[in-house]
Amino acid sequence: MTKFRLYLDKDAETKWLNEMADQGWAMIGFFAGFYKFEKTEKGKWRYQVDFGEKFGAVTEDYREFMNEAGIEIVQNWGYWVILRKPASDGEFRLYTDVESSIEHYTKILTMFKVVFIIELFCLLIEILAALNGAAIGWVFACIVGALTFAVLNAAVKTKNTVLELKARQSGIDPEKDERQFSPALMAGLLLNSCALMMGHSDSLSATMTGPVKTAMHIVAIILMLVGIVKTASKCGK
């Protein structure tokens, strides 16, 4: 059986894989969002999703460590590594202390930040192409924009996880340490400021700054609207 899913949240993905295992479906392969399952005994396997050190591969030390721990590497995709072990071995957890969990999620957050910057740059290019007459550019801009916001949302969730773990480590109530302003709002304000600064730059020609400024303003407005909604929802809780 094959199922299609797109996950940026490793915890949600882990939960789903274990739910499938409880129903008697063991995940045995993955490619570009397509998960391959085989029928097996219900609840036979427990799954975890880890974040590796290398893109597209795992180190020999990592592989040996997992083998010694009785953990099978099911699939490696990008930096993500899908692992499983028999449920009969007991609870399957990769990071059992707060410090290692903080380090783990911080690495994931760094990756999301890099991807977000790349996606934002691609979005600006697509909007610029559309403004220059390439109608198909708006289609690609919508697709890239959706991916950009998905990555941003994943980054925010991961950041909140890191903050909660740090608060727990220091003995602070996570609710009292909650940030009130959405990163999307701050990113929008920063991008809008950059666009305004471009207009006052003598080193850039008007033919260059015009379309670029428009594209930047559009993206900034979208980011700020998303940020305002997220901030309002936080304050309303």
C-alpha positions as CSV (number, residue, x, y, z in Angstrom):
1,M,0.0,0.0,0.0
2,T,1.2,3.5,-0.8
3,K,0.0,6.7,0.8
4,F,0.9,10.3,0.0
5,R,1.7,12.8,2.8
6,L,3.7,16.0,3.1
7,Y,5.2,16.5,6.6
8,L,7.4,19.3,7.9
9,D,6.6,18.4,11.5
10,K,8.6,15.4,12.5
11,D,6.6,14.8,15.6
12,A,3.3,14.7,13.6
13,E,5.0,12.4,11.1
14,T,6.2,10.1,13.9
15,K,2.7,10.0,15.4
16,W,1.1,9.1,12.1
17,L,3.7,6.3,11.3
18,N,3.0,4.7,14.7
19,E,-0.8,5.0,14.2
20,M,-0.3,3.1,10.9
21,A,1.8,0.5,12.6
22,D,-1.0,0.1,15.3
23,Q,-3.4,-0.6,12.4
24,G,-1.0,-3.3,11.0
25,W,0.8,-1.3,8.4
26,A,4.6,-1.1,8.6
27,M,6.3,1.7,6.7
28,I,9.1,0.2,4.5
29,G,10.0,3.0,2.0
30,F,9.6,6.7,1.2
31,F,10.1,8.9,-1.9
32,A,9.0,12.5,-2.4
33,G,6.0,12.3,-0.1
34,F,5.0,8.8,-1.0
35,Y,5.1,6.3,1.9
36,K,5.2,2.6,1.1
37,F,3.6,0.2,3.6
38,E,3.4,-3.6,4.0
39,K,0.9,-5.6,6.0
40,T,2.2,-6.8,9.3
41,E,1.2,-7.7,12.8
42,K,-0.7,-4.8,14.5
43,G,1.6,-2.8,16.8
44,K,4.7,-4.8,15.9
45,W,6.9,-1.7,15.2
46,R,7.6,1.7,16.9
47,Y,8.8,4.5,14.6
48,Q,10.9,7.6,15.2
49,V,12.1,10.4,12.8
50,D,15.6,11.7,13.4
51,F,17.6,14.6,12.0
52,G,20.9,13.4,10.5
53,E,24.3,15.1,10.2
54,K,24.6,14.7,6.4
55,F,22.3,15.4,3.5
56,G,21.0,12.3,1.8
57,A,23.1,9.9,3.8
58,V,24.0,8.8,7.3
59,T,27.5,8.4,8.7
60,E,28.9,4.9,9.4
61,D,29.2,5.8,13.1
62,Y,25.5,6.6,13.2
63,R,24.6,3.4,11.4
64,E,26.7,1.3,13.7
65,F,25.3,3.0,16.8
66,M,21.7,2.3,15.6
67,N,22.6,-1.3,14.8
68,E,24.0,-1.8,18.3
69,A,20.9,-0.3,19.8
70,G,18.7,-2.7,17.8
71,I,17.3,0.2,15.7
72,E,16.7,-0.3,12.0
73,I,17.2,2.6,9.5
74,V,14.2,2.3,7.3
75,Q,14.7,5.3,5.0
76,N,17.0,8.3,4.7
77,W,15.6,11.4,2.8
78,G,17.5,14.7,2.8
79,Y,18.4,15.3,6.5
80,W,15.5,13.2,7.8
81,V,16.1,9.6,8.9
82,I,13.1,7.3,9.6
83,L,13.9,4.6,12.2
84,R,12.0,1.7,13.7
85,K,12.5,-1.0,16.3
86,P,10.3,-3.8,17.6
87,A,7.6,-2.7,20.0
88,S,8.5,-5.7,22.2
89,D,11.7,-3.9,23.1
90,G,9.8,-1.3,25.0
91,E,9.4,2.5,24.6
92,F,11.3,3.9,21.7
93,R,12.7,7.4,22.4
94,L,15.8,9.0,20.7
95,Y,16.3,12.0,23.1
96,T,15.6,11.3,26.7
97,D,16.9,14.5,28.3
98,V,16.0,18.2,27.8
99,E,19.6,19.2,26.8
100,S,19.8,16.7,23.9
101,S,16.2,17.6,22.8
102,I,17.1,21.3,22.7
103,E,20.2,20.5,20.5
104,H,18.1,18.3,18.3
105,Y,15.3,20.8,17.7
106,T,17.8,23.7,17.3
107,K,19.4,21.9,14.4
108,I,16.0,21.5,12.8
109,L,15.2,25.2,13.3
110,T,18.5,26.2,11.7
111,M,17.6,24.1,8.6
112,F,14.2,25.6,8.4
113,K,15.6,29.1,8.6
114,V,18.0,28.4,5.7
115,V,15.2,26.9,3.6
116,F,12.9,29.8,4.4
117,I,15.5,32.4,3.1
118,I,16.0,30.4,-0.1
119,E,12.2,30.0,-0.6
120,L,11.7,33.7,0.1
121,F,14.3,34.6,-2.5
122,C,12.7,32.3,-5.1
123,L,9.3,33.9,-4.3
124,L,10.7,37.4,-5.0
125,I,12.1,36.1,-8.4
126,E,8.7,34.6,-9.4
127,I,6.8,37.8,-8.4
128,L,9.4,39.9,-10.3
129,A,9.0,37.7,-13.4
130,A,5.2,38.0,-13.2
131,L,5.4,41.8,-12.9
132,N,7.6,41.8,-16.0
133,G,4.9,40.2,-18.1
134,A,5.4,36.5,-17.5
135,A,1.8,35.5,-16.6
136,I,2.9,32.0,-15.6
137,G,5.1,33.7,-12.9
138,W,2.0,34.2,-10.8
139,V,1.2,30.5,-10.8
140,F,4.7,29.6,-9.7
141,A,4.6,32.5,-7.2
142,C,1.5,31.0,-5.6
143,I,3.2,27.6,-5.4
144,V,6.5,28.9,-4.0
145,G,4.5,31.2,-1.7
146,A,2.6,28.3,-0.2
147,L,5.8,26.4,0.3
148,T,7.4,29.5,1.9
149,F,4.6,29.9,4.4
150,A,4.6,26.1,5.2
151,V,8.3,26.3,6.0
152,L,7.8,29.5,8.0
153,N,5.0,27.8,10.0
154,A,7.2,24.8,10.6
155,A,10.0,27.1,11.8
156,V,7.7,28.9,14.2
157,K,6.5,25.6,15.7
158,T,10.0,24.4,16.1
159,K,11.1,27.7,17.7
160,N,8.2,27.3,20.1
161,T,9.3,23.8,20.9
162,V,12.9,25.0,21.6
163,L,11.5,27.8,23.8
164,E,9.4,25.4,25.8
165,L,12.3,23.1,26.3
166,K,14.6,25.9,27.4
167,A,11.9,27.2,29.8
168,R,11.5,23.7,31.3
169,Q,15.3,23.4,31.6
170,S,15.5,26.7,33.5
171,G,12.3,26.0,35.6
172,I,10.3,28.9,34.0
173,D,6.6,28.5,33.2
174,P,6.5,28.2,29.3
175,E,3.2,30.2,29.2
176,K,4.8,33.2,31.0
177,D,7.7,33.1,28.5
178,E,5.5,32.9,25.4
179,R,6.4,35.4,22.6
180,Q,3.5,37.6,21.7
181,F,4.7,38.7,18.2
182,S,4.7,36.3,15.3
183,P,8.1,35.9,13.4
184,A,6.0,36.4,10.2
185,L,5.1,39.9,11.3
186,M,8.7,40.7,12.1
187,A,9.9,39.3,8.8
188,G,7.3,41.4,6.9
189,L,8.3,44.6,8.7
190,L,12.0,43.9,8.0
191,L,11.4,43.2,4.3
192,N,9.2,46.3,4.0
193,S,12.0,48.4,5.6
194,C,14.5,47.0,3.1
195,A,12.2,47.9,0.2
196,L,11.9,51.5,1.5
197,M,15.7,51.8,1.8
198,M,16.1,50.6,-1.8
199,G,14.0,53.6,-3.0
200,H,16.5,56.0,-1.4
201,S,19.5,54.4,-2.8
202,D,21.4,56.4,-5.4
203,S,23.4,53.4,-6.5
204,L,20.4,51.5,-7.9
205,S,18.5,52.7,-11.1
206,A,14.8,53.3,-11.1
207,T,14.3,50.5,-13.7
208,M,15.9,48.1,-11.3
209,T,14.3,49.3,-8.0
210,G,10.8,49.7,-9.3
211,P,9.8,46.1,-10.0
212,V,12.0,44.7,-7.2
213,K,10.5,47.1,-4.7
214,T,6.9,46.2,-5.8
215,A,7.7,42.5,-5.4
216,M,9.2,43.1,-2.0
217,H,6.3,45.2,-0.8
218,I,3.8,42.5,-1.9
219,V,5.7,39.7,-0.1
220,A,6.1,42.0,3.0
221,I,2.3,42.8,3.1
222,I,1.5,39.1,2.9
223,L,3.9,38.3,5.7
224,M,2.6,41.1,7.9
225,L,-1.0,40.0,7.4
226,V,-0.1,36.4,8.3
227,G,1.8,37.7,11.3
228,I,-1.0,39.9,12.5
229,V,-3.4,37.0,12.3
230,K,-1.1,34.7,14.3
231,T,-0.3,37.4,16.8
232,A,-4.0,38.1,17.3
233,S,-4.8,34.4,17.8
234,K,-2.0,34.2,20.4
235,C,-3.3,37.2,22.3
236,G,-6.8,35.9,22.2
237,K,-5.9,32.7,24.0
